[in-house]
Amino acid sequence: MSINYDIENIFAKILRGEVPCDKVYEDEHVLAFNDIAPHAPTHILVIPKGKYISADDFSINASAEEVTAFFRALGQIIKDHHLAQKGYRLIANTGEHGGQEVPHFHMHILAGEKIGPLRVKS
């Protein structure tokens, strides 16, 4: 667990069952659910059940079992929702400059339409 983890963030509340979600996948280490404000026809959030703030926190501090479970869950969700054929985008926003809104590591799966190029400021 990260020392600075905020146990009152919305994903922590979802994991505790205090806030409902539209669940699409769950196992011992991972929960995935539809985003309440989708940016694509398919917009799924995938979160580890452990208390990790960011991708670097997760990759350094999570157990090998948690890391494996997370990436296997991503693959299973992509397979279950038939996203591979036309394509999808995975996004993990981190910190203020990365646009992270919830301080719990998560990945977005966006699919269902052409997402378009990533626009980077020149």
Backbone hydrogen bonds in HBPLUS format (Angstrom, degrees):
<---DONOR---> <-ACCEPTOR-->    atom                        ^
c    i                          cat <-CA-CA->   ^        H-A-AA   ^      H-
h    n   atom  resd res      DA  || num        DHA   H-A  angle D-A-AA Bond
n    s   type  num  typ     dist DA aas  dist angle  dist       angle   num
A0002-SER N   A0051-LYS O   3.12 MM  49  6.40 161.6  2.16 167.8 173.2     1
A0005-TYR N   A0002-SER O   3.25 MM   3  5.28 162.7  2.28 112.2 112.1     2
A0009-ASN N   A0006-ASP O   3.20 MM   3  5.75 165.7  2.23 121.3 120.9     3
A0012-ALA N   A0009-ASN O   3.07 MM   3  5.39 121.6  2.43 106.1 120.4     4
A0013-LYS N   A0009-ASN O   3.10 MM   4  6.46 154.2  2.17 152.4 160.3     5
A0014-ILE N   A0010-ILE O   2.93 MM   4  6.22 148.0  2.04 143.1 152.1     6
A0015-LEU N   A0011-PHE O   2.88 MM   4  6.11 162.6  1.91 148.3 152.7     7
A0016-ARG N   A0012-ALA O   3.00 MM   4  6.25 142.0  2.15 141.2 151.2     8
A0018-GLU N   A0013-LYS O   2.86 MM   5  5.10 142.9  1.99 163.1 158.5     9
A0017-GLY N   A0014-ILE O   2.97 MM   3  5.05 153.9  2.04 104.9 113.3    10
A0034-ASN N   A0022-ASP O   3.02 MM  12  5.56 157.7  2.07 146.0 146.2    11
A0024-VAL N   A0032-ALA O   2.85 MM   8  5.61 169.8  1.86 135.9 138.7    12
A0025-TYR N   A0032-ALA O   3.30 MM   7  4.96 150.5  2.40 135.2 128.5    13
A0032-ALA N   A0025-TYR O   2.86 MM   7  4.96 156.0  1.92 151.3 145.4    14
A0027-ASP N   A0030-VAL O   2.98 MM   3  5.40 156.9  2.04 153.3 155.1    15
A0049-LYS N   A0029-HIS O   2.75 MM  20  5.23 156.2  1.81 139.0 138.0    16
A0031-LEU N   A0047-ILE O   2.95 MM  16  5.46 162.9  1.98 160.8 166.4    17
A0047-ILE N   A0031-LEU O   2.84 MM  16  5.46 175.3  1.84 167.6 169.2    18
A0033-PHE N   A0045-LEU O   2.96 MM  12  5.46 150.5  2.05 148.1 157.1    19
A0045-LEU N   A0033-PHE O   2.79 MM  12  5.46 169.7  1.80 168.1 165.5    20
A0035-ASP N   A0043-HIS O   2.82 MM   8  5.66 171.2  1.83 163.0 161.3    21
A0042-THR N   A0111-ALA O   2.91 MM  69  4.96 155.2  1.97 149.7 141.7    22
A0111-ALA N   A0042-THR O   2.94 MM  69  4.96 149.7  2.03 144.2 145.7    23
A0044-ILE N   A0109-ILE O   2.97 MM  65  5.08 153.8  2.04 143.1 148.1    24
A0109-ILE N   A0044-ILE O   2.77 MM  65  5.08 151.6  1.85 150.5 159.0    25
A0046-VAL N   A0107-MET O   2.85 MM  61  5.24 159.7  1.89 155.2 161.6    26
A0107-MET N   A0046-VAL O   2.96 MM  61  5.24 156.0  2.02 144.1 151.8    27
A0105-PHE N   A0052-TYR O   2.70 MM  53  5.58 162.4  1.73 132.0 137.9    28
A0058-PHE N   A0054-SER O   2.86 MM   4  6.04 166.3  1.88 152.9 156.8    29
A0059-SER N   A0055-ALA O   2.84 MM   4  5.95 169.8  1.85 151.4 154.7    30
A0060-ILE N   A0056-ASP O   3.02 MM   4  5.99 150.0  2.11 144.6 151.5    31
A0061-ASN N   A0057-ASP O   2.87 MM   4  5.76 161.4  1.90 149.9 155.9    32
A0062-ALA N   A0058-PHE O   2.91 MM   4  5.12 156.1  1.97 137.0 141.9    33
A0066-GLU N   A0063-SER O   3.07 MM   3  5.16 117.4  2.48  97.2 111.8    34
A0067-VAL N   A0063-SER O   3.02 MM   4  6.36 165.1  2.04 158.7 162.0    35
A0068-THR N   A0064-ALA O   2.95 MM   4  6.04 167.8  1.96 149.6 153.5    36
A0069-ALA N   A0065-GLU O   2.93 MM   4  6.01 161.5  1.96 143.6 149.5    37
A0070-PHE N   A0066-GLU O   2.94 MM   4  6.11 154.0  2.01 147.0 153.7    38
A0071-PHE N   A0067-VAL O   3.17 MM   4  6.48 168.7  2.19 155.9 156.8    39
A0072-ARG N   A0068-THR O   2.90 MM   4  6.04 153.7  1.97 153.6 161.9    40
A0073-ALA N   A0069-ALA O   2.88 MM   4  5.95 151.2  1.97 142.5 150.5    41
A0074-LEU N   A0070-PHE O   3.04 MM   4  6.42 155.4  2.11 147.1 153.3    42
A0075-GLY N   A0071-PHE O   3.20 MM   4  6.42 165.4  2.22 142.8 145.7    43
A0076-GLN N   A0072-ARG O   2.89 MM   4  6.14 156.5  1.95 150.2 157.1    44
A0077-ILE N   A0073-ALA O   2.87 MM   4  6.04 164.7  1.89 159.5 162.6    45
A0078-ILE N   A0074-LEU O   2.99 MM   4  6.19 164.7  2.01 153.8 158.2    46
A0079-LYS N   A0075-GLY O   2.95 MM   4  6.13 155.8  2.01 144.9 151.8    47
A0080-ASP N   A0076-GLN O   2.74 MM   4  5.94 170.5  1.75 155.0 157.9    48
A0081-HIS N   A0077-ILE O   2.97 MM   4  6.04 147.3  2.08 148.0 155.4    49
A0083-LEU N   A0078-ILE O   3.03 MM   5  5.22 174.7  2.03 155.2 156.8    50
A0082-HIS N   A0079-LYS O   3.06 MM   3  5.07 164.1  2.08 108.5 112.7    51
A0087-GLY N   A0083-LEU O   2.99 MM   4  5.78 143.6  2.13 150.5 161.9    52
A0089-ARG N   A0110-LEU O   2.84 MM  21  5.11 152.7  1.91 146.2 154.6    53
A0110-LEU N   A0089-ARG O   2.89 MM  21  5.11 165.5  1.91 151.4 156.4    54
A0091-ILE N   A0108-HIS O   3.02 MM  17  5.03 150.4  2.11 136.5 144.0    55
A0108-HIS N   A0091-ILE O   2.76 MM  17  5.03 159.1  1.81 147.4 154.5    56
A0100-GLN N   A0095-GLY O   3.01 MM   5  5.14 162.9  2.04 150.2 147.6    57
A0099-GLY N   A0096-GLU O   3.25 MM   3  5.35 159.7  2.30 103.0 109.1    58
A0104-HIS N   A0102-VAL O   2.78 MM   2  5.59 142.7  1.92 100.1  92.0    59
